[in-house]
């Protein structure tokens, strides 16, 4: 774990201190949890962006018979079930 210094305005510091008192948890733990939550949300948005950017990527490809591919995938998945 690495030590990192941050600056909070008075309102943020008071809110964190109050939350720490109410929950019985250290302020540092609350901050780490908030950062973890933010970063995990950001990861999800990367996946969503990738899906949006690749949607329809093969629609004009000459060998893109998606109905055939889906049919093959469904047949294989039924065998594995």
LINBEL-V877348 format. One record per helix or strand of 2 or more residues. SS is the DSSP state (a for helix, b for strand). FROM is the first residue (numbers start at 1). LEN is the number of residues. Records with the same first field share a line. If there is no record, write none. Layout:
SS: FROM-LEN, FROM-LEN
This chain:
a: 10-14, 27-28, 66-15
